[in-house]
């Protein structure tokens, strides 16, 4: 990287990057971009057009996360077993073979090419440029020597636009079919299936159940009525994985006169997913809507690979999927599987849950598999110049896959949208064809009747999904918020009710994080950016407010064999910060055990008072007291087995991969700064998901003022200077100002810049 003593203005940069008109004959090699790096290595990328912008994004991303993207490209191409063997694991701990079979089926050349053809020219240019920029930095780093994370490097290769489409299709499937990879790859007719044990799917089931825990989020948009300065405020607090293909990346993207947006993006996406521009700020939270349904197929009694629909027998389609697998001796062999499909979608089989026998099988239809609009959707949001423009683009394109959208503009209008891709299954269709309440994680419809197909509406952007007019939308002057709850309590003053259960359900308990947020936002006090920041960084355990006094009361008469637990609870500060003692660990273990006993609440859930119920522990009941005693004993045993000293602090237990202490804790305890960690070394827990990109935006008369950080840092490479710098800042609760304007960028103490061009193999300094 070559520093430039005199920074370029946007206007002079645009002129500097323009090529002579003769270069139009070599349009495939005319991409240019300027990359300015500021503190923590954040790239601010400027180009004259979308291809140049994509070129800069791919290049910058490859500088920081080359091996991560190469690994994800290998995954979505179904080639992990070729290089690492069938029994290896993906970063998400899925067996390589199941992963390869799934992605080979999902990302067929026909499906990928159709997706690419559906993209408007600007999106195609972004993708082309991204691939070219990444390939350039790959060539440079191969000459220098690849990072250790690339291993032997034999599986690292140049990428194409099609690879980026495959990454996008993986993102789309995350909210539905992607959670059934093993069930799809392993589905076999009963006449062919060997004896199968449900335990073989235990790991896959646990992974599926972790989806919400690892991909939750908090969001608050404050309008003019509650904002201290009368303009908009936004808190973006997505809880996403710290590893793999869902790991965010910070950047600013600028095409002078056309686009200027800053925020965070997922690997391989040439757009900002969560961010802000001069006019508005937005974020997303994983929604509770259903994005797929199952169909129970009534099988032909004569043949279990034929199914009956309206009395007519139809053969399932069979698709042969082939995967190359590296054996123990290093030789390659081809493994083939038949993937079976009905008119609804692929057949999935889950022993003990979704069995394929001689009477029935289950087929899954995922609405997002037909969503080709997702990249265009985010690009439209990136360039929106008003809240109305953002809302209008979402209602028109309907490209948001499986998340809510919360946004605010400079004028102080706050918006909540539960406008994602949801199967058009209304209450009437549910009553006729399935479970009328649509409760639980799976909605199963009757596949024997064509009348049970998803409905269609001419105003919907895609056949078979709800049109925007039937999805929740709320604009307020005070606030809207969401913490992965249904839409109904986005603002209690205006409940959102009356929707299909597939969209949103009301009169159900709120998450503890949602209740915590509403408690902080209630009243009429004016709110500033510091108030929103404290919601996260206070690391308050909201559940402790509800039950800790009862626990301590129980401790007064508890058996002496759990005295150590009671002492730690009494000494605990009620937080999940780095200084919190062992009481946090015991509290977590005991309350997890009590989840199996929902009647232990003193005050049960009341739909008329969802913000304050349930609450309290009925410790005066002998049964509850006995449960608590057993849970306390179990907690002592677990702590001993884990090798956690009695004087341990939370920061010594929960850490990042490099050993940096990480505050926050389980969302089930009502910790807004939610963290998902797993047992690691002796007495340690490794953070694998949680607060990721933390963004706070306040609109002022001078434009947006933003602060935040990427909790796991920009680079996934241990040798990078930006592998843990922001993680340390996060541990110290030191959010950084996010430089957005030219003046802010140039004033950054770590400011440096360089220009890259496809026509020049060297990164060069450019003067005005």
N, C-alpha and C positions, 0 to 999 in steps of 0.2 A: 504494500500500500504506500503510495507516494503522497506526502502532504502537499497542500497548495497554500501558499502564503496569503493570497488574496482570493476570498471566496467568490463564487459566481452568483449573480442574481438569477432569478428564475428566467427573466427575459433573455439575458445574455446566454444562459445555459441552453435555452430552447434554440437560439440561433446557432450556438456552437455545435449542437448535435444534429442540425439539419445537414443532410448530405446534398451534393450537387444533383441537379435534376437527372443527370445521366445515370445516377445510381438506381433509378427506378427499374433499370434493366436487371439489377442484381438485388431485387427486393428481399430475397431470402437471406441476404448477408448485410443488412443495413441497420441492424438493431444497435442502439447506443444507449447508455444510461450513466448517470452520475450517482455514485453511492457516497453519502456522507455518513460517517459513523460518529455517534456521540457516546456519552457515558454508558457503561454496561454493554457496549458494542451494538447499540440499537442502530440499524441502518435506516437512513432516510433516502429514498430512491426517487430520482427525478428522470423523466424521459419525455421525448416529444410525442410518443404514441404508445399504444398498448403493447406492441411487440417489444419495444425498447424497455417498457416498464417490466414486462414479464422477464426479459433478459436480465435485468438488474435484480429482480426478486430471486430467480433461480441461482444466480451467481452468489448473491449474499447468503442465501440459505445454505448453499453448498459449502461456503466458507465455515459455517458454524455447525452444520449437521449433515455432512456428506454421508457418513455411514448409516445414520438413522434413515435418511430418505432412501438410500440404496437398499437397506434391509426391508423397508416397507414396500418398495417396488418389487422386490423378490417375492414378498408375501402375496401381494395382490395378483401376481402372475402365476401363482400356484407352483413355485419352483423351490420351495424350501427343502423338500425331501431330496431333491437332486443334489444339493450341496451339503446338507446337514443330517440326512437320514430321516426315516419315517418317524422315529421315536423321539426326535428332538422337539423343542418347544418354541413357539413364537414368543414375542415379548409379553403377550397377553396370557401366556401359559396354556396355549392350545396346542394339541399334538400336531406336528408338521403335516402328517398325511391327511388328517381331517381338514386342516386349513387349506392344503393344496387342492384337495378334491372340491371343496366348496368354492374357492376362488376360480378354479378352472371352469367350473360350471357357471358361476356368476358372470365372469368377464370373458365371454366368448368374443371372438373377433367381430361377429355380426352385431352383438349388443353394444360393444365399445364403439364401433364405427357409426352405428346409428345415433348414439349419444353425441359423438363428435359432430356429425352432420347437423344435429339439431341446435348447435351453438351459434349464436350470432357472431358476425365477423370480429368484433372487439374481443370477445371471449376466446375465440380461436387464436387470435393474435397473442393474447396473454399466455395461452398454453404453449404455443410455438416458441415464444420468447423465453418462457420459463425453462423449457427443455434445453434450448440452446445455451442459456446462461449456466445451467447446472452442468452441462456437458463440458463447457469451457473450464469451469473450476475443477471438474473431475480430472481433465487432462493435466491441468497445472499441478494438482495435488498428487497425481500418479507419478509425475516427474520428480516431485519433492519427496515422495514416500507417503503412503496412505496412513491415516491415523490408526492407532491400535484397535479401535472399535471395528475396523473393517476386516480384522483377522488376516487371513492369507490373501484377501482381496480378489480371489478368483470369481466371486459372485457379484462383484461390483462392476457395473457396466453403464454405458451411456443410456439415456432415457429418451422417450418420445412423448408426444402429446397424448398418445393412446395410454401410456403408463399413468399419466396424470389423470386421465379419465377413469382408469381403473381404481386409483386412489379415491376419487370422488364417489364412485359407485360403492366402494367399501364404506365410506362415510354414510351414504344414504341407507345402506343395509344395517347399520349399527342399531337403529331403532326397531328392527324387526327381524328379518330373516337371518341377519348376521349372528343373532343369538342362538340360532338353531343349526349351526354349521355341522356339528356332530350328528344331529338328528337327520339332516339331509344326506350327509355322506354315508351314513350307516343304514339307511332305510332299505329293507329287503322284504320281498314277499314271504309269507310264512312257509311256502313250499321250498324256498331256497335258504332261508335263514338258519344259521347254526344256532345252537343253544346260546342265548344271549343273557347276560346278567345285567340287572339294573345298576349294579355297582360300577360297571364300566362307564356309566354316564354321570357318576357322582361329581367328578371334577367339572364336567361341562355344566351341570346343573348349578353348582356353586358359582361358576363364572357368570351364568345367566342371572342369578339372583343378586350378584354384585353390581350389575349394570347401573342401577339407580344410585348406588353408593359411590361409584367411581365417576359418575357423570352427572352429578347434581349441580346446583348453582343457587346463588342468591342474587337478587337484583332489586334496586329501589330507584324509582324516578320521582323526583320531588318537583312540583310545579310552583308557580309564582305565589300562590296563596300561603304556602308554608316555607318557601325559601327565604333566607335572611336577606338576600339582595334583590328579591323579586324576579329572579331569573332561574333558569333550570339547573337542577343538580342531578347527577346520575352516579349510582354505585353499581359497578359491574364486578361480580365475584364468582366467576365460574369455577366449579370443582371438577377438574378434568385430570386424566392420568398424567403422571410425571414422566412416563416412558412411552415410546412407541408412536403409532400413527395418530394419536389424539393429543399430542404434546404441542402446545401453543408456541408461537414465535412472534416477537414484537417487530413492527416495522411501520414506516410511513411511506405512502405512495403518492406521487405527484406527477400529473401531466399538466403543465402550466395552462391556465385558462379553462381546464376541463375537470380536473380531479385533484383533491388534496385531502387525504384521509390518513388517520393514524390509528393503530390498534394492534390486534393480535390475529394470527391466521394459523390454520392447521397445516401440517406438512403437505406440500404439493399443491396447495390452493393459491392461485395468484390474486387473491382478494382478501380484504380484511373481514373477518367474521364478527368480531366485537371491537367497537372503536368509536371514533368521533371525527367530525369535520368542523368546518367553521360554523355550521348552522345547527347541528344536532349531534346527540350522542345516543348510542343504543347498546343493548346487550341481550343475551339470551339465557334462558333457563330450560333445562330438560322438562318437557311437559308430561302430564299424566294421560294424555290422549292415547288412544289405540291407533297404531299405524299399520296393523295387519289383522287379519282374522284367520282362523282355521275353519276348514270345512270337513265335516265328517262324511266320508264317502261310504255309501252303501254298496258293498261289493257284489258282483255277480256270483251267485252260489256255485256256478260251474267253473269260475276262474278268478282267483284273487287279484289278478292284475287287470281286471275289467271292473268298471263301476256303473251303477245304474243312475240315470238322470231322467226324470219324468218317465220311468219305466223302460227306457231304452238302454241297452248295454253298450258301453263305449270302452275301447281299449285305452289303457294308460299309454302315454308316450314314453319312450325309453331313449335316454341320451347316454351314450358311452363316454365316460370321462377317463382320460389317461393321464397318469402322472409318472414321471421318472423318479426312481428311488435309488439312493446310494446305499449299497449294502455295507456290512461290517468290513468286508474285504476291499471296499472301494469301487466295486463294479456297479454299473447301473443296470437296473431292470425296470420294465414297465409294469405298473400296477393299474388295473382297470376296474371301474365300478359302473354299474348301471344306476342312473338317476331317473326315478320315475316321476311323472307329472300327470296331473289331471288338467281339465280346462281351467281350474282355479289357480294352479301353481304346483310347485314340487311337493311330492309326498315326503313327510317327515315322520320319523319313528323314534319314540322315546319310551323304552321299556318301563312299564308300570304307570306311565302317564299318557302316552299317545301310542298305543299298541296297534300293530298291523297284524290282524288275524284273518280268519276266513270270512268274517262278517263285515269288518269295517277297517278303514285306513283314514289317515288325516292328511289333508292337503293345505298348504299355507299360501295365502295371497298377501303380498306386501305392497302397499300402495306406493311406496317410494321407489320401487323398481322401475316405474314409468315416469319418474320425476327427472326430466332432462333440464329443468329450469333453474336448478339450485345455484350454479355459478353465476348465471345472468342475474339471479335474484340478489345475491350479495353485491354484485357490481353495481346494480341499480341503487341499493341501499348506500353503498360507499359514496356515490355521487349525488345523493338526494340533497336538495337545497332547502327542504322544509319538512316538517313532520307530516304534512299532508302528502308530500311526494313519497316519503317512506311508506306510509300507510297505503297509498294508492298502488304502489308497485307490488306490495305484498298481496293485496287483494286481487290484483290483476294476474300476476304470475303464479302465485301460490307455490313458490319454490322452496319455502322454509321446510326442512324435512321433519324434525321431531322435537322442536323447541318452541317455547314462548318467545315473544319479542317485547322488550320494554324500552321505551325511548323518551327523550325529552328534548325540547328545542330551546333556543336562546330566549324566546318570549315567555317561557315558563309553562308550556303545555306538556303534560305528562300522559303517556300512552301505554296501554297494555293490550297486547294482541295474543290470543291463543289461536293463531292462524297458521297451522301446519297442515301437512298432507294427511288427512284422516278419511278412512273408508266411509262412504255414504251409507251408513247403516243407522237408520233412525229408530225411534222407540217402537214404531209399528212393525218394522222389519224384524227387530229383535224379538218381539212378542210372537211373531209368526214362525220364526226360523231358528231361534236360539234362546239363550238365557236372557230374560227381559231386563234383569238388573245389570248385566254385563260386569259382574263383580269378579275379582280375581285377575290374574295376569293374562288369561286367555279367553277370547271370545270364540265360541264354536258355533258355527251355523250349519244348517242342514244342507249337505251337498247333493241330496237326491232330488232336489227340486230346483229347476232353473229360476223359479220365482224368488229364490233366496240369494240371487246375485246382488252385488252392491248396486244401489240406485245410481242413476246418472242425472246430471243437471246441465242444461245448455250453458249456464253461466260459469260453470266450474272450468278451471284451466286444464283439467284432465278428467277423462271418463272414470266414473266410479268413486269420486271423492266429493266431500261436502263443498258447496260453493262458499265463498267468503261471507256472504250475507247470513249464513247459518252458523257462523263460528263466533266465539266471544271476542268482543272489542270494547274497550273502555278508555275514554279520554277524560282526564280530571285536571283541576287546577291545584289540588292539594298534593296527592301522591298516589302512586300505584306501586305494588310490590309483589314479588313471588319468590318462593323458596321450594319449588317443585311440588306445590300443592295444585289441586284443581283450580279452575278459574274463579270460583264463586267468591273468594275472599281477597281478590286483588286489592279491593278497598271495601271494608265492611260497610261504609256508608252507602254503597251501591252494589249489592250482591249480584253476581252474574249467575243466573239460574235458568232452568228450562231447556237445557241442551240434551242432545242424545248422550247416553252414558258413555259412548265411545269418545265423545269430545271432552266432557267435563261432568263430574258428579258433585252434588252439593250435599249438605247435611252429613258430612263425614268429618272425623277428627282432622285437624290441621297438623302438619308437621310441627315439631317443637321449634325448628328454626323459623317457620312462618309465624308462630305465636310470639317468639322473641322479637321478630321484626315489628309486628303490629304493636307490641308493648312499647318498643322504643319510638314508634312513629305516632302513637296515639296522642291526643291533646291538640292544642293550638299553638304550641311554642314554635318559633321560627327555627329552621334547621340550616346549618352550614355544612361545608364539606368536612369539617372536623368531626361533626356528629356522625356522619355516615362512616367515616374512617374508624371511629371508635366501635361501631357496631361489629366490625370484623376484628380489630386488633385488641379489643378488651379481652378477648378469649373467654368470655363469660360462659359458664355452663348453665344454661337456662333451666334444665331439669333440676339442678340443685336448689333453685328457688322454690320449686314445687314440692320437693320431697325431703331435702336434707334436714330440715327441722324435725320431721317425723323420725328419720333415721337416728338422729342424735338422741331423741326421746327414747326410742327403743333401746339404744345403747346403755341407758341408765340401768336397765334390768337385764341386759343380755348376758348369756353365759360367759364365764371368764375365759373360755378357750378362744374367744374372738375379740379379746380385749385389744389386741394389736390393731385390728381393723378399726375398732371404735376410736382408738387414740389417733389414728391417722386421719379419720374422717373429721374429728374435732379440730385437728391442726390444719386441715386443708383450707386453702383460700377460696374455694368455689370456682376456680378458673382452670383453664387448660393452657396456662402460659409456661414458660421455661422453668420458673421457680416453683411451680405447683408440686406438692409432695405426693407421697404414695397414696394418699387419700383419694386422689383422682383415679388411680388404677383400681382400687377396691370399689369405689363408687361405680365405675364403669362395669366391672364384672358382676356386681350385685344387681344392678339395674337391668343388665342383659338377661340375667337369670329370671328376674321378675317379669320380663316380657312374656314368659310362658304362662303367667298367671294374671291375666288382665283384670280379674276381679279384686286385685290388691289395691286398686285406687280407692281412696276415701270418698271422693266425689267423681262419679262416673261421667262420661261424655254426655253433654247436653247439646243437641243441635241448635238450640236457641241461644247458646252461649259458647260458641266454638273457640273464642279467644281465651277462655279461662278454664275450660274443662277438657280432659279430666285433670285432677290435681290431688295431691296429698296421698300418703300411704296409710292404710287402715291398720296400723301396727298394733292397735288394741285387740285385734282379732287374733286368736291363737293360731289359726292356720297361716295368716300372713307372717306372724312372728316366727313360726317354724320355718317358713320359706326363707326368711331373711337369715336365720341362723345357718341354714344349710348353704345359702349363697355366700355368706361370710366365710364359712369353713372352706368352701371350694376356692374362694379368692385367695385365701392364705396359701392353700396348696399350689395354686397356679403360680403365684408370685415366687414361691420357693422353687418350683420346678423350672421357672424361667431364669432363675439366678439373679433376681432383682434385689439389691440390698435395701434394708428398711429405710435408710436415709436418702434414697434416690430422689432426684428431682426429675420432672417430666422431660426437661431438655437433655438429660443424660440417657433417657430411654428412647424417645421418639426422635429419629434423625433422618437426614437425607443420605444418599448413597456415599457421599464423601465424609460423613460424620458430622455435618453441620446440624446443630439442634434445631428442631422445627416445632413451633407452637401450634395450638389448635388440637382438635380431637374429633371423636366420632359424632357424626351428625345426629345419631339416635339420642344423644344426650342434649340436643338443642344447642350445640356449639355452632355458632354462625360461621366461624373460621373452621369449617369442616375439614378433617383430614382422615384419610383411610390408610392405616399402616398395618403391616403384617410382621409377625415374629421374624427376627433376623438372627444376629449373633446373640450370645448369651446376655440376657438382660436388656436386649435392644429390640426396637421395632423400626422397620424401614418404611418410610412414606412412599406409597406407590400412586396415590391420587389425592386430590383435595384442592384447596385454594391454588389456583394456577396463575392466570393473568388477573391481577387486581388493578382496577382502573376507577378513579374518581374524577369526575369532570364537573367543573363549575363554570357556567357561562357568565361573563362579565361584559362591561361596556368595551373592554379591550379584546373581546373574543373569548374562546374557551381556554380555561386554565385547568390543566390536568396533572394529576400525580398518580403514581402507581408503581408496579414492578411485576416481573415475571418470577414467581416464587422459586422455580427450579432453575432459573437463569437461562440465557439465550442458547448456549451451546451444550450439546449432549456429549462432547468430547472432553475427556478428563484432562487432556493436555492444554485445553484452551484457557486463556485468561478470563473467559466469560462462562466458565463451567459452573461456578458457584458464587460469583460475586453478588448477584442479586439474592441468592439464598441466604447469604450472611446478612444482607441488609434486611431481609424479611425477618430473620431471627431477632434482629435488633429493633424491629418495628420502625424502620426508617424508609418511608416511601420517598421516591425521588420525583422531582418535577419532570414531566414528560415534555421535552422541547418540541414545539409544533411550528411556531412561526420562524421565519428566516432569522430574526434577531435572536430568538431563543436557541436555535440550532447553532448559530455561529458563536454564541456566547458560551457554549458548553466547554468545560475545561478539557475534555477529551476529543474535541472536534478534529476530524481529519476527513479528507475526501479524495476521490479519484474517479476517473472516467474509464469506462470499458466500452469497447466497440467490437462487433463481429469482424470488422475489416482490419482490426489491429489486435494482434495477439498479446500485447502488453497493456497492463493498466497504466494509464498515463495521466499526468497532471495537465489540466487545461486552464488557461488564463482567459479573463474576459477580453 
